[in-house]
């Protein structure tokens, strides 16, 4: 079907045909027009030195329905306002619905969770018997988030999920597993514990195995644990492996766990999204705190995550900001599970505008409206920078990242810029404002340090306590997910003393 339009009098011609035309640009010999036809055409083009033009019908837009999803899932997607498939969903769902194993390589915020949850839920609808799928994730927060998405997408189907992670009583988890959930979402260490110790719990009947954020699972030394779990699941299963990057470790895991997989890749190895504006702020090391406070004050209407390298700095900065009247909450691995979920809940709801976090929050977590990411410390590895700034500018939204740079960090910044292929712009500061704030900020920092020492004393800190925990002083600044993954033997040795 074609349509000829008289460009000497286009509006009149289109009115007769009940079409809508908007002229954007007109020059003596060319026209640039946006033409929309309800229900059949949508095209933008340039017309040169001609009085007529032919419009061709556009290709129909791909929808979740056209991909073959069942009505209960379509209803849930509509309620969640998931209108059109993302790139990773568009490319992976057709293969997944055919029962193929998948390797999905996509940047954070690309819709990976729905890409593996939807085909699993579709199969559960066809055969809703007992434990059906197991999903492994590197952190507790990501495990809870995946479970929530399964339950939201499967709300019309009555899908039951169990989250099996550290920091929660094993007895309560054993009870949850005994109720035969459809989906178990777990961190590998706690999952293996239940497989070895919980009577009646087994993965021998599962149809699906998913490894999400596989590159981080392996970076955290969960490899040996995953190898043991793979020996306890059936060989006749469908396996999905999703990752932000394709490392040599991930490739090795893929060869060991997947059968004739389809590889879907919608991002380059290291990439930041085009809607992210990246800045740096240069200052002497001793003025880092005051520049941070100045930034937070100037961006007070925005929701922001401040990333630190250590648990100590996350706690110190959070206390300092609260002392100065900023509603901040901490998120790191040495908080209890209820504290971590509580902090995330307050930040997501908007009751707290600032989240001060270690890298426990840099991967996988989908916090819908983060306006700004501030790197108080520059990560040593460029890929960690990419995962941090990936908390903002998600799903096509705009966002900013601002990295604090001292005289000792220039080489790290240059390395990041080389990896991403993008240069950071200088964030302007007001020297007079910095000078005015300095005394107040220094005092707040001093009080924060004292409070942290008091908290450590209350918890019974000291050399003996550190030895009993199976780690040295370095472990105090690491997330417990990483300590659990990397130092299991140290704990056993500590008990034998």
BAZA-81091 format. One record per residue (C-alpha): residue in three letters; x, y, z; residue number from 1. Coordinates in Angstrom, 1 decimal, padded with zeros to 4 digits. Example, Ala and Ser with C-alpha at 12.3 -4.5 7.8 and 13.67 -1.06 7.14 Angstrom:
# BAZA-81091
SITE,aa,px,py,pz,i
SITE,ala,012.3,-004.5,007.8,1
SITE,ser,013.7,-001.1,007.1,2
***
This chain:
# BAZA-81091
SITE,aa,px,py,pz,i
SITE,unk,000.0,000.0,000.0,1
SITE,unk,001.3,003.5,-000.9,2
SITE,unk,000.1,007.0,-000.5,3
SITE,unk,001.0,010.0,-002.8,4
SITE,unk,001.0,013.4,-001.3,5
SITE,unk,001.0,016.8,-003.1,6
SITE,unk,003.8,018.7,-001.3,7
SITE,unk,002.7,022.0,-002.8,8
SITE,unk,-000.4,021.8,-000.6,9
SITE,unk,000.3,018.9,001.8,10
SITE,unk,-002.0,019.8,004.6,11
SITE,unk,-005.1,020.0,002.5,12
SITE,unk,-004.2,016.7,000.8,13
SITE,unk,-003.7,014.9,004.0,14
SITE,unk,-006.9,016.3,005.6,15
SITE,unk,-008.9,014.8,002.8,16
SITE,unk,-007.3,011.4,003.6,17
SITE,unk,-007.7,012.0,007.4,18
SITE,unk,-003.9,012.0,008.0,19
SITE,unk,-002.0,014.3,010.3,20
SITE,unk,001.1,016.1,009.1,21
SITE,unk,003.5,018.3,010.9,22
SITE,unk,006.1,020.2,008.8,23
SITE,unk,009.4,020.5,010.7,24
SITE,unk,011.8,022.0,008.2,25
SITE,unk,011.2,023.6,004.8,26
SITE,unk,013.9,024.9,002.4,27
SITE,unk,013.6,026.0,-001.3,28
SITE,unk,014.3,022.5,-002.5,29
SITE,unk,013.6,020.1,000.3,30
SITE,unk,011.1,019.3,003.0,31
SITE,unk,011.7,017.4,006.3,32
SITE,unk,008.4,016.2,007.7,33
SITE,unk,007.1,014.0,010.5,34
SITE,unk,004.0,012.2,009.2,35
SITE,unk,001.8,010.1,011.4,36
SITE,unk,-001.2,008.1,010.3,37
SITE,unk,-003.3,006.5,013.0,38
SITE,unk,-003.0,002.8,012.9,39
SITE,unk,-001.0,002.3,009.7,40
SITE,unk,001.9,004.7,009.1,41
SITE,unk,004.6,006.5,011.1,42
SITE,unk,007.6,007.8,009.3,43
SITE,unk,010.1,010.8,009.3,44
SITE,unk,012.0,011.5,006.1,45
SITE,unk,013.5,014.2,003.9,46
SITE,unk,011.9,015.0,000.5,47
SITE,unk,014.1,016.7,-002.1,48
SITE,unk,013.0,018.8,-005.1,49
SITE,unk,009.8,016.9,-005.7,50
SITE,unk,006.2,017.7,-005.5,51
SITE,unk,005.0,014.2,-004.6,52
SITE,unk,006.3,011.5,-002.2,53
SITE,unk,005.5,007.9,-001.6,54
SITE,unk,005.0,006.7,002.0,55
SITE,unk,005.6,003.0,002.8,56
SITE,unk,003.9,001.2,005.7,57
SITE,unk,006.2,000.7,008.7,58
SITE,unk,007.1,-002.6,010.2,59
SITE,unk,004.8,-003.5,013.1,60
SITE,unk,006.4,-002.8,016.6,61
SITE,unk,007.3,-006.0,018.5,62
SITE,unk,005.3,-006.4,021.6,63
SITE,unk,005.3,-008.9,024.5,64
SITE,unk,002.2,-010.4,023.0,65
SITE,unk,003.8,-010.9,019.6,66
SITE,unk,006.7,-012.8,021.3,67
SITE,unk,004.2,-015.4,022.4,68
SITE,unk,003.7,-014.7,026.1,69
SITE,unk,000.5,-016.0,027.8,70
SITE,unk,-002.3,-013.7,029.0,71
SITE,unk,-001.5,-013.8,032.8,72
SITE,unk,002.0,-012.6,032.1,73
SITE,unk,000.8,-009.9,029.7,74
SITE,unk,-001.6,-008.6,032.4,75
SITE,unk,001.2,-008.5,034.9,76
SITE,unk,003.5,-006.7,032.5,77
SITE,unk,000.7,-004.1,031.8,78
SITE,unk,000.2,-003.5,035.5,79
SITE,unk,004.0,-003.0,036.0,80
SITE,unk,003.9,-000.6,033.0,81
SITE,unk,006.4,-002.7,031.0,82
SITE,unk,005.1,-001.6,027.6,83
SITE,unk,007.7,-002.8,025.1,84
SITE,unk,010.5,-005.4,025.4,85
SITE,unk,014.0,-004.1,026.0,86
SITE,unk,016.8,-005.3,023.7,87
SITE,unk,017.9,-008.2,025.8,88
SITE,unk,014.3,-009.3,026.3,89
SITE,unk,013.6,-008.9,022.5,90
SITE,unk,016.6,-011.0,021.6,91
SITE,unk,016.5,-013.7,024.3,92
SITE,unk,012.8,-014.4,024.8,93
SITE,unk,012.1,-016.2,021.4,94
SITE,unk,015.0,-018.6,022.1,95
SITE,unk,014.1,-019.1,025.7,96
SITE,unk,010.5,-019.8,024.9,97
SITE,unk,011.7,-022.5,022.5,98
SITE,unk,013.6,-024.2,025.4,99
SITE,unk,017.1,-023.2,024.5,100
SITE,unk,020.0,-022.6,027.0,101
SITE,unk,021.0,-018.9,027.0,102
SITE,unk,024.0,-016.8,027.6,103
SITE,unk,022.9,-013.2,028.0,104
SITE,unk,025.5,-010.4,028.0,105
SITE,unk,023.9,-007.0,028.8,106
SITE,unk,024.6,-003.9,030.8,107
SITE,unk,022.9,-003.3,034.2,108
SITE,unk,019.5,-001.8,034.0,109
SITE,unk,018.7,-003.5,030.7,110
SITE,unk,015.9,-005.8,031.9,111
SITE,unk,017.9,-009.0,032.4,112
SITE,unk,015.7,-010.3,035.3,113
SITE,unk,012.5,-010.2,033.2,114
SITE,unk,014.4,-011.8,030.3,115
SITE,unk,014.9,-015.0,032.4,116
SITE,unk,011.9,-014.8,034.7,117
SITE,unk,009.2,-014.6,031.9,118
SITE,unk,010.1,-017.9,030.1,119
SITE,unk,010.4,-019.7,033.5,120
SITE,unk,007.0,-018.4,034.6,121
SITE,unk,005.4,-019.4,031.2,122
SITE,unk,006.6,-023.0,031.8,123
SITE,unk,005.4,-022.9,035.4,124
SITE,unk,001.9,-022.0,034.0,125
SITE,unk,002.0,-025.1,031.8,126
SITE,unk,003.2,-027.4,034.6,127
SITE,unk,002.9,-025.9,038.1,128
SITE,unk,004.3,-028.8,040.1,129
SITE,unk,006.7,-028.2,043.0,130
SITE,unk,010.2,-026.7,043.0,131
SITE,unk,010.7,-025.6,039.4,132
SITE,unk,013.6,-023.2,039.1,133
SITE,unk,016.7,-022.2,041.1,134
SITE,unk,018.3,-018.7,040.6,135
SITE,unk,021.8,-018.0,042.0,136
SITE,unk,022.8,-014.3,042.7,137
SITE,unk,026.0,-012.9,044.2,138
SITE,unk,024.4,-010.7,046.9,139
SITE,unk,021.5,-010.8,049.3,140
SITE,unk,019.9,-007.6,048.1,141
SITE,unk,019.9,-008.8,044.5,142
SITE,unk,018.4,-012.2,045.5,143
SITE,unk,015.5,-010.4,047.3,144
SITE,unk,015.0,-008.1,044.2,145
SITE,unk,014.9,-011.1,041.8,146
SITE,unk,012.3,-012.8,044.1,147
SITE,unk,010.2,-009.7,044.1,148
SITE,unk,010.2,-009.5,040.3,149
SITE,unk,009.2,-013.2,040.0,150
SITE,unk,006.3,-012.6,042.4,151
SITE,unk,005.2,-009.4,040.6,152
SITE,unk,005.3,-011.0,037.1,153
SITE,unk,003.7,-014.2,038.4,154
SITE,unk,001.1,-012.5,040.6,155
SITE,unk,-001.9,-013.8,038.5,156
SITE,unk,-000.4,-017.3,038.7,157
SITE,unk,000.1,-017.5,042.4,158
SITE,unk,003.8,-018.1,042.1,159
SITE,unk,005.7,-018.9,045.3,160
SITE,unk,009.3,-017.9,045.9,161
SITE,unk,011.8,-018.6,048.7,162
SITE,unk,014.9,-016.5,049.3,163
SITE,unk,017.8,-018.4,050.7,164
SITE,unk,020.7,-016.1,051.7,165
SITE,unk,023.1,-015.5,054.6,166
SITE,unk,022.1,-013.3,057.6,167
SITE,unk,018.8,-015.1,058.1,168
SITE,unk,018.0,-018.0,060.4,169
SITE,unk,018.5,-021.4,058.6,170
SITE,unk,015.5,-022.9,060.5,171
SITE,unk,013.1,-020.3,059.0,172
SITE,unk,014.6,-021.0,055.6,173
SITE,unk,014.2,-024.8,056.0,174
SITE,unk,010.5,-024.2,056.8,175
SITE,unk,010.1,-022.0,053.6,176
SITE,unk,011.8,-024.8,051.5,177
SITE,unk,009.5,-027.4,053.0,178
SITE,unk,006.5,-025.5,051.6,179
SITE,unk,007.7,-026.4,048.1,180
SITE,unk,008.1,-023.0,046.4,181
SITE,unk,008.1,-022.8,042.6,182
SITE,unk,011.3,-020.7,042.6,183
SITE,unk,014.3,-020.6,045.0,184
SITE,unk,016.5,-017.5,044.7,185
SITE,unk,019.7,-017.9,046.6,186
SITE,unk,023.3,-016.9,047.2,187
SITE,unk,025.6,-019.9,046.5,188
SITE,unk,027.1,-020.4,049.9,189
SITE,unk,023.8,-020.6,051.8,190
SITE,unk,022.2,-022.7,049.0,191
SITE,unk,025.0,-025.3,049.3,192
SITE,unk,024.6,-025.4,053.1,193
SITE,unk,020.9,-026.3,052.7,194
SITE,unk,021.6,-028.9,050.1,195
SITE,unk,024.1,-030.6,052.4,196
SITE,unk,022.2,-030.1,055.7,197
SITE,unk,018.5,-029.6,055.2,198
SITE,unk,016.6,-032.9,055.2,199
SITE,unk,014.3,-033.4,052.3,200
SITE,unk,015.6,-030.4,050.3,201
SITE,unk,017.0,-031.2,046.9,202
SITE,unk,017.4,-029.6,043.4,203
SITE,unk,017.1,-033.0,041.6,204
SITE,unk,013.7,-032.1,040.2,205
SITE,unk,014.3,-028.6,038.9,206
SITE,unk,013.7,-027.7,035.3,207
SITE,unk,015.6,-024.4,035.2,208
SITE,unk,018.9,-023.2,036.6,209
SITE,unk,019.8,-019.5,036.4,210
SITE,unk,023.1,-017.8,037.3,211
SITE,unk,022.7,-014.0,037.4,212
SITE,unk,025.6,-011.6,037.5,213
SITE,unk,027.8,-014.6,036.7,214
SITE,unk,030.9,-012.5,036.4,215
SITE,unk,030.6,-011.2,039.9,216
SITE,unk,029.7,-014.6,041.3,217
SITE,unk,033.1,-015.8,040.0,218
SITE,unk,034.9,-012.6,041.0,219
SITE,unk,033.8,-013.3,044.6,220
SITE,unk,035.3,-016.8,044.5,221
SITE,unk,032.0,-018.6,044.5,222
SITE,unk,033.4,-020.8,041.7,223
SITE,unk,034.2,-023.9,043.9,224
SITE,unk,030.7,-023.7,045.6,225
SITE,unk,029.0,-023.4,042.2,226
SITE,unk,030.9,-026.5,040.9,227
SITE,unk,029.5,-028.5,043.9,228
SITE,unk,026.0,-027.2,043.2,229
SITE,unk,026.2,-028.1,039.5,230
SITE,unk,026.9,-031.8,040.6,231
SITE,unk,023.6,-031.8,042.6,232
SITE,unk,021.3,-030.6,039.8,233
SITE,unk,019.9,-032.7,037.0,234
SITE,unk,021.7,-032.8,033.6,235
SITE,unk,018.4,-032.6,031.8,236
SITE,unk,017.5,-028.9,032.6,237
SITE,unk,017.4,-025.5,030.9,238
SITE,unk,020.2,-023.2,032.0,239
SITE,unk,020.4,-019.4,031.7,240
SITE,unk,023.6,-017.5,032.4,241
SITE,unk,023.4,-013.8,032.5,242
SITE,unk,026.3,-011.4,033.0,243
SITE,unk,027.3,-007.8,032.4,244
SITE,unk,030.7,-008.9,030.9,245
SITE,unk,032.0,-012.0,029.3,246
SITE,unk,035.2,-012.9,031.1,247
SITE,unk,037.4,-016.0,030.7,248
SITE,unk,035.9,-017.3,034.0,249
SITE,unk,032.4,-016.9,032.7,250
SITE,unk,033.3,-018.6,029.5,251
SITE,unk,034.7,-021.5,031.4,252
SITE,unk,031.5,-021.7,033.5,253
SITE,unk,029.4,-021.6,030.4,254
SITE,unk,031.3,-024.6,028.9,255
SITE,unk,030.8,-026.6,032.1,256
SITE,unk,027.1,-025.8,032.7,257
SITE,unk,025.3,-025.0,029.4,258
SITE,unk,024.3,-027.3,026.5,259
SITE,unk,024.4,-025.8,023.0,260
SITE,unk,023.5,-022.3,024.2,261
SITE,unk,022.3,-019.3,022.2,262
SITE,unk,024.5,-016.3,023.0,263
SITE,unk,022.7,-012.9,023.1,264
SITE,unk,024.8,-009.8,023.5,265
SITE,unk,023.4,-006.3,023.6,266
SITE,unk,026.4,-004.4,025.0,267
SITE,unk,030.1,-004.1,024.5,268
SITE,unk,032.5,-005.4,027.1,269
SITE,unk,032.7,-002.1,029.0,270
SITE,unk,030.2,000.6,028.3,271
SITE,unk,028.3,003.4,029.9,272
SITE,unk,025.0,004.5,028.6,273
SITE,unk,024.6,007.6,026.4,274
SITE,unk,022.1,009.3,028.8,275
SITE,unk,024.8,009.4,031.6,276
SITE,unk,026.7,012.7,032.1,277
SITE,unk,030.1,012.0,033.7,278
SITE,unk,032.0,014.6,035.7,279
SITE,unk,035.0,014.8,037.9,280
SITE,unk,035.8,017.1,040.8,281
SITE,unk,039.4,017.8,041.6,282
SITE,unk,040.6,018.7,045.2,283
SITE,unk,043.5,018.1,047.6,284
SITE,unk,043.1,014.9,049.6,285
SITE,unk,042.6,016.8,052.9,286
SITE,unk,039.6,018.7,051.4,287
SITE,unk,037.7,015.6,050.2,288
SITE,unk,035.0,015.7,052.9,289
SITE,unk,034.1,019.3,052.5,290
SITE,unk,033.9,019.0,048.7,291
SITE,unk,031.6,016.0,049.2,292
SITE,unk,029.3,018.0,051.6,293
SITE,unk,029.2,020.9,049.1,294
SITE,unk,028.1,018.6,046.4,295
SITE,unk,025.4,017.0,048.5,296
SITE,unk,024.1,020.4,049.5,297
SITE,unk,024.0,021.7,045.9,298
SITE,unk,022.2,018.5,044.7,299
SITE,unk,019.9,018.4,047.7,300
SITE,unk,016.7,017.9,045.6,301
SITE,unk,018.2,014.8,043.9,302
SITE,unk,018.3,011.2,045.1,303
SITE,unk,022.0,010.1,045.2,304
SITE,unk,024.2,007.1,046.0,305
SITE,unk,027.7,007.9,047.4,306
SITE,unk,030.1,005.0,046.9,307
SITE,unk,033.0,004.4,049.2,308
SITE,unk,035.8,001.8,049.1,309
SITE,unk,035.5,000.6,052.7,310
SITE,unk,032.8,-000.1,055.2,311
SITE,unk,034.5,002.3,057.6,312
SITE,unk,034.2,005.2,055.3,313
SITE,unk,030.5,004.4,054.5,314
SITE,unk,029.7,004.5,058.2,315
SITE,unk,031.8,007.6,058.9,316
SITE,unk,030.4,009.6,055.9,317
SITE,unk,026.8,008.6,056.8,318
SITE,unk,027.2,009.8,060.4,319
SITE,unk,029.0,013.0,059.2,320
SITE,unk,026.1,013.9,056.8,321
SITE,unk,023.5,013.2,059.5,322
SITE,unk,025.3,015.5,061.9,323
SITE,unk,025.1,018.2,059.2,324
SITE,unk,021.3,017.7,058.7,325
SITE,unk,021.4,015.4,055.6,326
SITE,unk,019.0,012.4,055.7,327
SITE,unk,021.5,009.6,054.8,328
SITE,unk,021.4,005.9,055.3,329
SITE,unk,024.3,003.4,055.0,330
SITE,unk,024.4,000.1,053.0,331
SITE,unk,027.2,-002.3,053.4,332
SITE,unk,027.8,-006.0,054.1,333
SITE,unk,028.4,-005.7,057.8,334
SITE,unk,024.9,-004.6,058.6,335
SITE,unk,022.3,-007.2,059.5,336
SITE,unk,020.0,-008.4,056.8,337
SITE,unk,017.0,-006.4,058.3,338
SITE,unk,019.2,-003.3,058.4,339
SITE,unk,020.2,-003.7,054.8,340
SITE,unk,016.7,-004.2,053.6,341
SITE,unk,015.5,-001.3,055.8,342
SITE,unk,018.1,001.1,054.3,343
SITE,unk,017.1,000.1,050.8,344
SITE,unk,013.4,000.5,051.6,345
SITE,unk,013.9,004.0,053.0,346
SITE,unk,016.0,005.1,050.0,347
SITE,unk,013.6,003.5,047.4,348
SITE,unk,010.6,005.2,049.1,349
SITE,unk,012.2,008.6,049.1,350
SITE,unk,012.2,009.1,052.8,351
SITE,unk,016.0,009.2,052.6,352
SITE,unk,017.6,011.1,049.8,353
SITE,unk,021.2,009.8,050.2,354
SITE,unk,022.4,006.2,050.3,355
SITE,unk,026.1,005.8,051.4,356
SITE,unk,027.2,002.4,050.1,357
SITE,unk,030.1,000.1,049.4,358
SITE,unk,030.2,-001.9,046.2,359
SITE,unk,027.5,-004.3,047.7,360
SITE,unk,025.0,-001.9,045.9,361
SITE,unk,026.9,-001.4,042.7,362
SITE,unk,025.7,-004.4,040.8,363
SITE,unk,022.2,-005.6,039.8,364
SITE,unk,020.1,-003.6,042.2,365
SITE,unk,017.3,-001.8,040.4,366
SITE,unk,016.6,001.4,042.3,367
SITE,unk,014.2,003.2,040.0,368
SITE,unk,015.1,006.8,040.5,369
SITE,unk,018.7,007.5,041.3,370
SITE,unk,019.6,010.9,039.9,371
SITE,unk,023.2,011.1,040.9,372
SITE,unk,026.1,008.7,041.7,373
SITE,unk,029.0,010.2,043.6,374
SITE,unk,032.3,008.2,043.8,375
SITE,unk,033.9,009.3,047.0,376
SITE,unk,036.7,006.8,046.3,377
SITE,unk,037.7,005.9,042.7,378
SITE,unk,037.5,002.1,042.2,379
SITE,unk,040.7,000.4,041.3,380
SITE,unk,039.1,-001.5,038.4,381
SITE,unk,037.4,000.3,035.6,382
SITE,unk,034.6,-002.3,035.4,383
SITE,unk,033.7,-001.5,039.0,384
SITE,unk,033.3,002.2,038.0,385
SITE,unk,031.0,001.2,035.2,386
SITE,unk,028.8,-000.9,037.6,387
SITE,unk,028.7,001.9,040.1,388
SITE,unk,027.6,004.6,037.7,389
SITE,unk,025.2,002.1,036.2,390
SITE,unk,022.9,002.7,039.2,391
SITE,unk,021.8,006.0,037.5,392
SITE,unk,020.6,006.7,034.0,393
SITE,unk,018.8,003.4,033.8,394
SITE,unk,016.1,002.4,031.3,395
SITE,unk,016.7,005.4,029.1,396
SITE,unk,016.5,008.0,031.9,397
SITE,unk,019.1,010.7,032.3,398
SITE,unk,021.6,010.7,035.2,399
SITE,unk,024.9,012.2,036.5,400
SITE,unk,028.0,010.7,038.0,401
SITE,unk,030.5,012.8,039.8,402
SITE,unk,033.9,011.4,040.8,403
SITE,unk,036.0,013.0,043.5,404
SITE,unk,039.6,013.1,042.3,405
SITE,unk,042.7,013.9,044.5,406
SITE,unk,046.3,014.4,043.4,407
SITE,unk,046.8,010.7,043.9,408
SITE,unk,043.9,009.5,041.6,409
SITE,unk,044.8,011.0,038.2,410
SITE,unk,046.1,007.8,036.7,411
SITE,unk,043.0,005.9,037.8,412
SITE,unk,040.7,008.5,036.1,413
SITE,unk,042.8,008.3,032.9,414
SITE,unk,042.4,004.5,033.0,415
SITE,unk,038.6,004.7,033.3,416
SITE,unk,038.4,007.2,030.5,417
SITE,unk,040.4,005.0,028.2,418
SITE,unk,038.2,002.0,029.1,419
SITE,unk,034.9,003.8,028.5,420
SITE,unk,036.1,005.9,025.6,421
SITE,unk,034.5,009.0,027.2,422
SITE,unk,036.2,011.9,028.9,423
SITE,unk,034.7,013.2,032.2,424
SITE,unk,033.9,016.9,032.3,425
SITE,unk,035.1,019.2,035.2,426
SITE,unk,032.4,019.9,037.8,427
SITE,unk,032.6,023.6,038.8,428
SITE,unk,032.9,024.5,042.5,429
SITE,unk,032.6,027.6,044.5,430
SITE,unk,035.8,028.3,046.4,431
SITE,unk,034.1,030.7,048.8,432
SITE,unk,031.4,028.1,049.6,433
SITE,unk,034.1,025.5,050.3,434
SITE,unk,036.0,027.9,052.7,435
SITE,unk,032.7,028.7,054.5,436
SITE,unk,031.8,025.0,055.0,437
SITE,unk,035.3,023.7,056.0,438
SITE,unk,035.2,024.3,059.7,439
SITE,unk,031.7,022.8,060.2,440
SITE,unk,032.5,019.8,058.0,441
SITE,unk,035.8,019.1,059.8,442
SITE,unk,034.0,019.2,063.2,443
SITE,unk,031.3,016.9,061.9,444
SITE,unk,034.0,014.5,060.6,445
SITE,unk,035.7,014.5,064.0,446
SITE,unk,032.5,013.6,065.8,447
SITE,unk,031.7,010.9,063.3,448
SITE,unk,035.1,009.2,063.9,449
SITE,unk,034.5,009.3,067.7,450
SITE,unk,031.0,007.8,067.3,451
SITE,unk,032.4,005.0,065.1,452
SITE,unk,035.0,004.2,067.8,453
SITE,unk,032.3,004.1,070.4,454
SITE,unk,030.2,001.7,068.3,455
SITE,unk,033.2,-000.6,067.8,456
SITE,unk,033.8,-000.7,071.5,457
SITE,unk,030.2,-001.5,072.3,458
SITE,unk,030.3,-004.4,069.8,459
SITE,unk,033.3,-005.8,071.6,460
SITE,unk,036.0,-005.0,069.0,461
SITE,unk,039.6,-005.7,069.5,462
SITE,unk,042.4,-008.0,068.3,463
SITE,unk,041.0,-011.1,070.0,464
SITE,unk,037.6,-010.5,068.5,465
SITE,unk,039.0,-010.1,065.0,466
SITE,unk,040.9,-013.4,065.3,467
SITE,unk,037.8,-015.2,066.4,468
SITE,unk,036.0,-013.9,063.3,469
SITE,unk,038.5,-015.7,061.2,470
SITE,unk,039.9,-012.5,059.5,471
SITE,unk,042.3,-009.7,060.2,472
SITE,unk,041.9,-005.9,060.1,473
SITE,unk,041.4,-006.0,056.3,474
SITE,unk,038.2,-007.9,056.7,475
SITE,unk,036.7,-005.1,058.7,476
SITE,unk,036.5,-003.1,055.5,477
SITE,unk,035.1,-005.9,053.3,478
SITE,unk,031.5,-006.9,052.7,479
SITE,unk,030.5,-010.1,054.5,480
SITE,unk,029.4,-011.6,051.2,481
SITE,unk,033.0,-011.4,050.0,482
SITE,unk,034.5,-012.6,053.3,483
SITE,unk,032.1,-015.6,053.2,484
SITE,unk,033.0,-016.5,049.7,485
SITE,unk,036.8,-016.0,050.0,486
SITE,unk,037.7,-017.1,053.5,487
SITE,unk,035.8,-020.2,054.5,488
SITE,unk,039.0,-022.1,055.7,489
SITE,unk,040.1,-019.3,058.0,490
SITE,unk,036.9,-019.6,060.1,491
SITE,unk,037.5,-023.3,060.6,492
SITE,unk,041.1,-022.7,061.7,493
SITE,unk,039.9,-020.1,064.2,494
SITE,unk,037.6,-022.6,065.8,495
SITE,unk,040.4,-025.1,066.3,496
SITE,unk,042.6,-022.7,068.3,497
***
